[in-house]
């Protein structure tokens, strides 16, 4: 992984709009994340969110970047991508699951003490994933995506279940579903 590879990754996943990254440092971080013997998303995403190297600008928590990097560096690990719109969808699902009682807090990311609370977001996404697994339409789309990828629709890497397990494809489907739910909730307040 070289600095230019990190630049391409950061640009592809829309992570260059608000921060100037130290690309060589990000490339090194990606390789460190990939090579780690173990990875606990609820511990390691917050760790890396605070430590991804920037070249200039204000230091803040980069949960979106850390979770996107970890998702692709560690496709076998159960990682959910931190996103403003996915957070909105997860909050709405929590609210519905809890009987629509109390405030929805749709516009706020999961937080604790003024910081991103990735573990709370992760739990909400994991609960959403369990719920979606019970739905026929989600099962059908997931199974179709897996079959398409295994037959080469995403190239050699996506066709290889050793490199890209079915659970990765399922989580990416959930990420997209939550993104679009959040988009709908943002455009049509309840």
Backbone as CSV, one residue per row, in Angstrom:
resi,resn,N_x,N_y,N_z,CA_x,CA_y,CA_z,C_x,C_y,C_z
1,UNK,0.857,-1.171,0.000,0.000,0.000,0.000,0.900,1.230,0.000
2,UNK,0.716,2.073,-0.987,1.501,3.302,-1.123,0.601,4.511,-0.858
3,UNK,1.212,5.676,-0.742,0.462,6.909,-0.489,-0.588,7.148,-1.566
4,UNK,-0.266,6.860,-2.826,-1.226,7.074,-3.905,-2.425,6.129,-3.788
5,UNK,-2.190,4.900,-3.312,-3.294,3.966,-3.077,-4.227,4.515,-1.998
6,UNK,-3.637,5.073,-0.943,-4.439,5.671,0.128,-5.231,6.857,-0.409
7,UNK,-4.597,7.689,-1.248,-5.296,8.832,-1.842,-6.499,8.361,-2.639
8,UNK,-6.297,7.330,-3.445,-7.390,6.811,-4.270,-8.520,6.259,-3.396
9,UNK,-8.183,5.516,-2.349,-9.195,4.983,-1.441,-9.976,6.119,-0.789
10,UNK,-9.262,7.095,-0.235,-9.910,8.213,0.456,-10.820,8.994,-0.483
11,UNK,-10.386,9.202,-1.719,-11.208,9.917,-2.704,-12.429,9.104,-3.103
12,UNK,-12.227,7.819,-3.359,-13.327,6.950,-3.783,-14.440,6.926,-2.746
13,UNK,-14.072,6.920,-1.479,-15.074,6.827,-0.420,-15.410,8.183,0.196
14,UNK,-15.183,9.243,-0.591,-15.608,10.603,-0.243,-15.101,11.058,1.122
15,UNK,-13.837,10.808,1.374,-13.247,11.162,2.659,-12.266,12.324,2.559
16,UNK,-12.263,13.020,1.423,-11.284,14.093,1.224,-11.904,15.486,1.248
17,UNK,-13.185,15.581,1.501,-13.854,16.876,1.409,-13.497,17.831,2.540
18,UNK,-13.287,17.307,3.737,-13.139,18.184,4.892,-11.799,18.060,5.608
19,UNK,-10.906,17.263,5.051,-9.632,17.048,5.744,-8.528,16.790,4.717
20,UNK,-7.340,17.270,5.041,-6.154,16.967,4.233,-5.404,15.851,4.955
21,UNK,-5.393,14.685,4.353,-4.790,13.507,4.971,-3.287,13.437,4.712
22,UNK,-2.576,12.880,5.658,-1.186,12.473,5.456,-1.287,11.112,4.769
23,UNK,-1.201,11.114,3.443,-1.489,9.899,2.665,-0.550,8.746,2.997
24,UNK,0.719,9.037,3.161,1.663,7.970,3.522,1.318,7.409,4.904
25,UNK,0.932,8.292,5.807,0.531,7.851,7.149,-0.741,7.025,7.120
26,UNK,-1.695,7.419,6.269,-2.931,6.643,6.129,-2.622,5.279,5.517
27,UNK,-1.749,5.240,4.519,-1.359,3.956,3.922,-0.752,3.041,4.985
28,UNK,0.097,3.592,5.839,0.697,2.795,6.915,-0.373,2.324,7.899
29,UNK,-1.340,3.195,8.207,-2.428,2.811,9.116,-3.262,1.684,8.517
30,UNK,-3.551,1.767,7.223,-4.317,0.712,6.552,-3.589,-0.622,6.683
31,UNK,-2.303,-0.614,6.451,-1.525,-1.855,6.539,-1.469,-2.378,7.977
32,UNK,-1.389,-1.479,8.944,-1.383,-1.888,10.355,-2.718,-2.517,10.732
33,UNK,-3.812,-1.886,10.299,-5.147,-2.431,10.574,-5.290,-3.804,9.921
34,UNK,-4.869,-3.905,8.679,-4.971,-5.172,7.948,-4.161,-6.286,8.616
35,UNK,-2.993,-5.954,9.112,-2.076,-6.962,9.653,-2.343,-7.337,11.108
36,UNK,-3.214,-6.606,11.791,-3.460,-6.882,13.213,-3.946,-8.317,13.417
37,UNK,-3.448,-8.954,14.461,-3.859,-10.328,14.767,-5.337,-10.407,15.122
38,UNK,-5.826,-9.396,15.802,-7.236,-9.357,16.206,-7.744,-7.938,16.021
39,UNK,-9.055,-7.821,15.854,-9.654,-6.507,15.645,-11.046,-6.520,16.258
40,UNK,-11.268,-5.671,17.244,-12.580,-5.514,17.866,-13.118,-4.164,17.408
41,UNK,-14.109,-4.152,16.510,-14.587,-2.880,15.968,-14.998,-1.872,17.038
42,UNK,-15.596,-2.350,18.121,-16.078,-1.423,19.150,-14.943,-0.777,19.939
43,UNK,-13.765,-1.345,19.867,-12.575,-0.771,20.507,-11.677,-0.104,19.470
44,UNK,-11.449,-0.810,18.371,-10.442,-0.364,17.411,-10.913,0.746,16.473
45,UNK,-12.191,0.806,16.136,-12.670,1.930,15.309,-12.494,3.245,16.071
46,UNK,-12.958,3.367,17.332,-12.706,4.619,18.057,-11.213,4.931,18.197
47,UNK,-10.402,3.900,18.412,-8.948,4.100,18.517,-8.406,4.750,17.240
48,UNK,-8.716,4.149,16.086,-8.194,4.673,14.820,-8.876,5.980,14.421
49,UNK,-10.119,6.184,14.817,-10.809,7.443,14.502,-10.064,8.634,15.101
50,UNK,-9.417,8.407,16.222,-8.641,9.465,16.883,-7.203,9.557,16.385
51,UNK,-6.746,8.572,15.618,-5.324,8.504,15.299,-4.981,8.512,13.819
52,UNK,-5.957,8.492,12.946,-5.624,8.551,11.519,-4.873,9.851,11.247
53,UNK,-3.759,9.785,10.534,-2.904,10.961,10.376,-3.423,11.963,9.337
54,UNK,-3.472,13.206,9.754,-3.836,14.294,8.846,-2.598,15.156,8.623
55,UNK,-2.564,15.840,7.474,-1.406,16.690,7.194,-1.645,18.123,7.651
56,UNK,-2.888,18.532,7.641,-3.220,19.868,8.164,-4.711,19.904,8.472
57,UNK,-5.074,20.869,9.270,-6.470,21.001,9.652,-6.670,20.625,11.108
58,UNK,-7.895,20.750,11.524,-8.234,20.507,12.918,-8.352,19.009,13.194
59,UNK,-7.725,18.568,14.246,-7.815,17.171,14.671,-9.215,16.946,15.248
60,UNK,-9.884,15.929,14.769,-11.176,15.543,15.320,-11.317,14.040,15.180
61,UNK,-12.473,13.536,15.489,-12.719,12.101,15.406,-13.132,11.753,13.980
62,UNK,-12.444,10.823,13.362,-12.728,10.428,11.982,-13.306,9.011,11.947
63,UNK,-14.500,8.866,12.524,-15.140,7.549,12.628,-15.518,6.994,11.268
64,UNK,-15.970,7.849,10.364,-16.340,7.377,9.034,-15.121,6.806,8.321
65,UNK,-14.028,7.545,8.334,-12.811,7.071,7.663,-12.294,5.790,8.310
66,UNK,-12.240,5.756,9.633,-11.726,4.565,10.319,-12.580,3.341,10.018
67,UNK,-13.898,3.510,10.015,-14.770,2.349,9.768,-14.719,1.906,8.309
68,UNK,-14.583,2.846,7.381,-14.470,2.462,5.965,-13.148,1.746,5.702
69,UNK,-12.075,2.278,6.249,-10.775,1.629,6.083,-10.819,0.218,6.662
70,UNK,-11.325,0.084,7.875,-11.366,-1.230,8.525,-12.272,-2.203,7.777
71,UNK,-13.381,-1.721,7.236,-14.302,-2.587,6.490,-13.584,-3.285,5.350
72,UNK,-12.770,-2.541,4.618,-12.109,-3.109,3.447,-10.761,-3.756,3.781
73,UNK,-10.117,-3.300,4.839,-8.850,-3.917,5.247,-9.086,-5.243,5.966
74,UNK,-10.280,-5.385,6.549,-10.601,-6.579,7.337,-12.006,-7.074,6.977
75,UNK,-12.199,-7.564,5.769,-13.548,-7.938,5.320,-14.187,-9.073,6.116
76,UNK,-13.414,-9.828,6.870,-13.971,-10.923,7.668,-14.511,-10.444,9.015
77,UNK,-14.128,-9.254,9.435,-14.574,-8.736,10.729,-15.923,-8.039,10.599
78,UNK,-16.676,-8.086,11.673,-18.036,-7.539,11.696,-17.984,-6.027,11.940
79,UNK,-17.799,-5.273,10.888,-17.655,-3.818,10.976,-18.824,-3.168,10.251
80,UNK,-19.384,-2.126,10.864,-20.436,-1.330,10.229,-19.868,0.059,9.957
81,UNK,-20.173,0.594,8.794,-19.623,1.891,8.394,-20.397,3.027,9.051
82,UNK,-19.646,3.859,9.788,-20.202,5.041,10.453,-20.539,6.060,9.375
83,UNK,-21.777,6.487,9.360,-22.245,7.425,8.352,-23.392,8.222,8.959
84,UNK,-23.459,9.489,8.621,-24.516,10.354,9.152,-25.896,9.816,8.811
85,UNK,-26.094,9.387,7.577,-27.412,8.911,7.161,-27.722,7.529,7.728
86,UNK,-26.731,6.669,7.807,-26.942,5.358,8.441,-27.266,5.541,9.918
87,UNK,-26.629,6.519,10.539,-26.905,6.809,11.941,-28.353,7.267,12.117
88,UNK,-28.824,8.082,11.200,-30.218,8.539,11.237,-31.166,7.342,11.137
89,UNK,-30.888,6.430,10.218,-31.730,5.241,10.046,-31.678,4.355,11.288
90,UNK,-30.484,4.175,11.843,-30.345,3.338,13.036,-31.103,3.942,14.209
91,UNK,-31.019,5.266,14.359,-31.765,5.927,15.435,-33.269,5.752,15.245
92,UNK,-33.729,5.884,14.008,-35.158,5.703,13.743,-35.584,4.270,14.081
93,UNK,-34.780,3.310,13.679,-35.101,1.908,13.991,-35.131,1.681,15.505
94,UNK,-34.181,2.263,16.239,-34.197,2.159,17.704,-35.498,2.718,18.260
95,UNK,-35.891,3.880,17.757,-37.096,4.559,18.225,-38.330,3.698,17.960
96,UNK,-38.444,3.144,16.760,-39.583,2.280,16.413,-39.556,1.021,17.281
97,UNK,-38.393,0.418,17.427,-38.238,-0.803,18.230,-38.658,-0.567,19.671
98,UNK,-38.454,0.646,20.169,-38.790,0.986,21.557,-40.188,1.569,21.700
99,UNK,-41.058,1.299,20.739,-42.455,1.714,20.841,-42.723,3.163,20.509
100,UNK,-41.808,3.805,19.783,-41.951,5.210,19.381,-42.130,6.136,20.591
101,UNK,-41.437,5.819,21.654,-41.517,6.585,22.888,-40.315,7.519,22.971
102,UNK,-40.576,8.765,23.366,-39.493,9.713,23.557,-39.025,10.347,22.260
103,UNK,-37.988,11.155,22.392,-37.441,11.865,21.236,-36.702,10.895,20.321
104,UNK,-36.697,11.205,19.029,-36.035,10.342,18.051,-34.545,10.631,17.913
105,UNK,-34.126,11.875,18.090,-32.731,12.272,17.932,-32.169,11.890,16.567
106,UNK,-32.996,11.988,15.531,-32.570,11.541,14.208,-31.389,12.326,13.665
107,UNK,-31.317,13.608,13.990,-30.257,14.438,13.441,-28.933,14.324,14.169
108,UNK,-28.894,13.569,15.256,-27.668,13.460,16.040,-27.004,12.108,15.812
109,UNK,-25.699,12.107,15.616,-25.018,10.806,15.572,-25.013,10.201,16.978
110,UNK,-24.758,8.922,17.058,-24.617,8.299,18.370,-23.436,8.957,19.054
111,UNK,-23.640,9.388,20.280,-22.566,10.080,20.963,-22.606,9.872,22.459
112,UNK,-21.473,10.097,23.073,-21.332,10.048,24.520,-20.263,11.056,24.899
113,UNK,-20.599,11.949,25.790,-19.651,12.960,26.253,-19.068,13.777,25.106
114,UNK,-19.892,14.097,24.108,-19.453,14.923,22.991,-18.608,14.197,21.960
115,UNK,-18.525,12.899,22.062,-17.718,12.112,21.131,-18.601,11.080,20.443
116,UNK,-18.155,10.617,19.282,-18.878,9.550,18.595,-18.890,8.307,19.476
117,UNK,-20.043,7.662,19.548,-20.168,6.416,20.306,-20.318,5.280,19.299
118,UNK,-19.194,4.868,18.726,-19.233,3.804,17.725,-19.820,2.507,18.285
119,UNK,-19.499,2.109,19.518,-20.104,0.872,20.022,-21.638,0.912,20.032
120,UNK,-22.242,2.044,20.397,-23.713,2.145,20.377,-24.229,2.066,18.945
121,UNK,-23.548,2.737,18.029,-23.926,2.665,16.617,-23.791,1.231,16.111
122,UNK,-22.702,0.574,16.456,-22.467,-0.806,16.024,-23.592,-1.720,16.513
123,UNK,-23.971,-1.568,17.786,-25.054,-2.405,18.337,-26.359,-2.158,17.596
124,UNK,-26.655,-0.901,17.283,-27.887,-0.578,16.552,-27.861,-1.192,15.156
125,UNK,-26.719,-1.119,14.486,-26.605,-1.719,13.147,-26.670,-3.236,13.213
126,UNK,-26.067,-3.815,14.232,-26.126,-5.268,14.378,-27.567,-5.720,14.620
127,UNK,-28.302,-4.966,15.421,-29.717,-5.281,15.649,-30.498,-5.153,14.344
128,UNK,-30.229,-4.115,13.583,-30.901,-3.938,12.286,-30.581,-5.109,11.358
129,UNK,-29.357,-5.547,11.383,-28.956,-6.690,10.545,-29.718,-7.951,10.939
130,UNK,-29.842,-8.190,12.238,-30.597,-9.360,12.698,-32.055,-9.270,12.250
131,UNK,-32.627,-8.081,12.336,-34.023,-7.892,11.901,-34.164,-8.114,10.401
132,UNK,-33.234,-7.580,9.624,-33.308,-7.726,8.169,-33.164,-9.183,7.742
133,UNK,-32.368,-9.928,8.459,-32.188,-11.348,8.128,-33.500,-12.135,8.199
134,UNK,-34.465,-11.610,8.931,-35.770,-12.273,9.065,-36.715,-11.921,7.919
135,UNK,-36.344,-10.963,7.096,-37.217,-10.473,6.022,-36.881,-11.151,4.701
136,UNK,-37.917,-11.648,4.044,-37.738,-12.377,2.791,-37.075,-11.521,1.723
137,UNK,-37.486,-10.250,1.601,-36.905,-9.421,0.539,-35.411,-9.200,0.761
138,UNK,-34.996,-8.985,1.996,-33.573,-8.822,2.288,-32.824,-10.117,1.980
139,UNK,-33.378,-11.238,2.402,-32.750,-12.541,2.141,-32.559,-12.762,0.645
140,UNK,-33.591,-12.446,-0.127,-33.523,-12.678,-1.572,-32.470,-11.796,-2.233
141,UNK,-32.450,-10.523,-1.870,-31.466,-9.606,-2.455,-30.057,-10.007,-2.026
142,UNK,-29.878,-10.312,-0.747,-28.567,-10.747,-0.251,-28.083,-11.985,-1.004
143,UNK,-28.958,-12.974,-1.121,-28.562,-14.218,-1.788,-28.246,-13.982,-3.262
144,UNK,-29.002,-13.095,-3.898,-28.743,-12.778,-5.306,-27.401,-12.058,-5.473
145,UNK,-27.137,-11.102,-4.585,-25.851,-10.395,-4.632,-24.684,-11.360,-4.438
146,UNK,-24.802,-12.219,-3.460,-23.731,-13.184,-3.203,-23.509,-14.054,-4.434
147,UNK,-24.596,-14.557,-5.015,-24.473,-15.406,-6.213,-23.834,-14.637,-7.366
148,UNK,-24.272,-13.395,-7.576,-23.705,-12.586,-8.660,-22.206,-12.357,-8.454
149,UNK,-21.821,-11.996,-7.227,-20.402,-11.771,-6.954,-19.595,-13.053,-7.118
150,UNK,-20.121,-14.153,-6.650,-19.393,-15.426,-6.759,-19.233,-15.867,-8.211
151,UNK,-20.088,-15.343,-9.078,-19.977,-15.655,-10.510,-19.213,-14.574,-11.273
152,UNK,-18.521,-13.684,-10.547,-17.615,-12.749,-11.191,-18.110,-11.337,-11.400
153,UNK,-19.309,-10.994,-10.938,-19.850,-9.651,-11.173,-18.970,-8.545,-10.586
154,UNK,-18.221,-8.820,-9.548,-17.375,-7.804,-8.938,-15.899,-8.037,-9.164
155,UNK,-15.566,-8.904,-10.101,-14.163,-9.207,-10.368,-13.677,-10.382,-9.537
156,UNK,-12.407,-10.690,-9.704,-11.822,-11.871,-9.058,-11.858,-11.806,-7.535
157,UNK,-11.615,-10.630,-6.972,-11.583,-10.523,-5.509,-12.956,-10.831,-4.926
158,UNK,-14.001,-10.204,-5.460,-15.351,-10.425,-4.933,-15.841,-11.845,-5.198
159,UNK,-15.290,-12.520,-6.178,-15.699,-13.896,-6.483,-15.101,-14.905,-5.509
160,UNK,-14.104,-14.499,-4.756,-13.380,-15.417,-3.876,-13.937,-15.360,-2.449
161,UNK,-14.683,-16.394,-2.017,-15.276,-16.365,-0.677,-14.248,-16.439,0.447
162,UNK,-13.034,-16.845,0.142,-11.985,-16.853,1.161,-11.550,-15.417,1.456
163,UNK,-11.437,-14.605,0.425,-11.025,-13.204,0.595,-12.187,-12.312,1.002
164,UNK,-13.365,-12.587,0.440,-14.548,-11.764,0.708,-15.686,-12.696,1.125
165,UNK,-15.890,-12.853,2.431,-16.923,-13.777,2.895,-18.336,-13.249,2.629
166,UNK,-19.292,-14.155,2.656,-20.690,-13.774,2.452,-21.133,-12.699,3.443
167,UNK,-20.622,-12.761,4.670,-21.017,-11.782,5.687,-20.602,-10.364,5.295
168,UNK,-19.494,-10.219,4.566,-19.076,-8.898,4.084,-20.120,-8.349,3.113
169,UNK,-20.555,-9.174,2.184,-21.555,-8.746,1.198,-22.857,-8.393,1.901
170,UNK,-23.239,-9.187,2.879,-24.454,-8.903,3.645,-24.340,-7.569,4.382
171,UNK,-23.202,-7.310,5.017,-23.016,-6.038,5.731,-23.015,-4.854,4.782
172,UNK,-22.408,-5.010,3.610,-22.412,-3.917,2.629,-23.833,-3.641,2.152
173,UNK,-24.636,-4.685,1.962,-26.040,-4.489,1.601,-26.755,-3.725,2.708
174,UNK,-26.533,-4.112,3.956,-27.151,-3.398,5.071,-26.678,-1.947,5.111
175,UNK,-25.382,-1.706,4.889,-24.862,-0.330,4.861,-25.620,0.511,3.839
176,UNK,-25.824,-0.046,2.656,-26.534,0.689,1.598,-27.994,0.902,1.971
177,UNK,-28.627,-0.109,2.536,-30.018,0.018,2.970,-30.155,1.120,4.016
178,UNK,-29.263,1.121,4.998,-29.319,2.135,6.060,-29.035,3.530,5.497
179,UNK,-28.116,3.637,4.556,-27.827,4.918,3.912,-29.094,5.463,3.247
180,UNK,-29.775,4.626,2.474,-30.964,5.091,1.762,-32.138,5.328,2.699
181,UNK,-32.262,4.551,3.754,-33.292,4.837,4.761,-33.034,6.204,5.381
182,UNK,-31.782,6.469,5.724,-31.429,7.763,6.300,-31.700,8.901,5.341
183,UNK,-31.431,8.685,4.055,-31.713,9.699,3.035,-33.205,9.992,2.982
184,UNK,-34.015,8.950,2.993,-35.469,9.123,2.968,-35.950,9.838,4.224
185,UNK,-35.439,9.455,5.377,-35.834,10.106,6.625,-35.437,11.577,6.638
186,UNK,-34.307,11.893,6.040,-33.849,13.282,5.995,-34.712,14.125,5.062
187,UNK,-35.148,13.527,3.962,-35.923,14.293,2.985,-37.409,14.348,3.320
188,UNK,-37.878,13.393,4.121,-39.298,13.348,4.499,-39.418,13.140,6.001
189,UNK,-39.294,14.197,6.767,-39.391,14.043,8.225,-40.731,13.422,8.620
190,UNK,-40.692,12.617,9.670,-41.910,11.947,10.140,-42.788,12.880,10.935
